[in-house]
Amino acid sequence: MGIRAKIFIVLVGTSLILGTVTFLMLRSSHDDLIEMEADRIASIVSSQVLADRAVYTKELVGKLNEDGVGAARDSHERTGFILLPAQFVRAVSLRVAATAGDLYRYALVSEWNLNQDQGLKDDFDRWAWTQLLAQDTEFRGLGAAPEGGYPWKPVSRIESVAGEPVLRYMRADPASAQSCVTCHNGYEQSADTKAQRDAQGVEVGKHWELDELMGAIRVEVPLTSVKAQAADSERALMISMGALFAVGFGTLLLVLYVSVIRPTEKSIGQVDEFKRLVETVVDRARELMSGTDDQFEALEDESGQPDLGLIRTIAMQNVSNAQLAAASCGELEEGFDALSGEMKKILGK
């Protein structure tokens, strides 16, 4: 097997291994990425809802309170009154569920709910609410809340809802304004609210304090749409990586061919030439050595006296052969110098 085939096999094998490992890593992190994206969506939605409610409370309810009206549970029966902030959030959430329910859904929930539809309904609600209550207890022991409120941590998990995987997320909705505390404390003292609390089996006549856990916002993000978006992103990433691998593989092959294969082939040709030159030098040396005895015997004539003319002729022949051998040795030396230079280029020296 030639050097080209070996290098090609090594490069292809390495590329396949790297590509397979990269693909498996992407697949293994696929679910984690989907959950992270869903969690990010839930965080954005809950932040937006709480911000909308805060603006509604301050700018609308606050202004109407100054005007002598305000917000009330029975605003539909009272002139000049508008929905309570929680009722406003619920109204918007119902509109979202009707128009964008396949993307996300949300609702305000609480153990001390005023609206019957906003209580803790299932195992997730009760589990998440317990987690938030534990944080509330911890924060209560720290004293007054710092500027910006306590560092509440949302809780979430993935569940199957109607056969579809859904990220269920709950974030604390504490009593962030004194107006909220005053309003809810007033409702907790009403007879119908006390009856509701008694039926729920929770504390009757609850007295709220600022920054205390009053409710929570529950966000649900169906993972089907997130998976579809993630699949499109993954497909685009795989195509980009495939193209990158192909370009890198081709570039590496070109560099190896120009820097290694071609110089190596050239060096092999030079080695073949060196072999021919060495054989030439050796043959001439052998001819020179093998003719020495005959030449010395021929130095004497029949009378045993040296033949000066013959000596001169033999000497000229030896000089000529020596010059040829020296020339061949010179070519051999130049060839070795050239080969050494090529090898140094290959090794980067």
Secondary structure as UniProt FT lines:
FT   HELIX           3..28
FT   HELIX           30..55
FT   HELIX           56..61
FT   HELIX           62..66
FT   TURN            67..68
FT   STRAND          70..71
FT   TURN            73..74
FT   HELIX           75..77
FT   TURN            79..80
FT   STRAND          81..82
FT   HELIX           85..100
FT   TURN            101..103
FT   STRAND          105..109
FT   TURN            111..112
FT   HELIX           116..118
FT   HELIX           123..140
FT   TURN            141..142
FT   TURN            147..148
FT   STRAND          155..161
FT   TURN            162..163
FT   STRAND          164..174
FT   HELIX           178..188
FT   HELIX           191..200
FT   TURN            204..205
FT   TURN            210..211
FT   STRAND          213..222
FT   HELIX           223..256
FT   HELIX           257..261
FT   HELIX           262..290
FT   HELIX           292..297
FT   TURN            298..299
FT   TURN            302..303
FT   HELIX           308..347
//
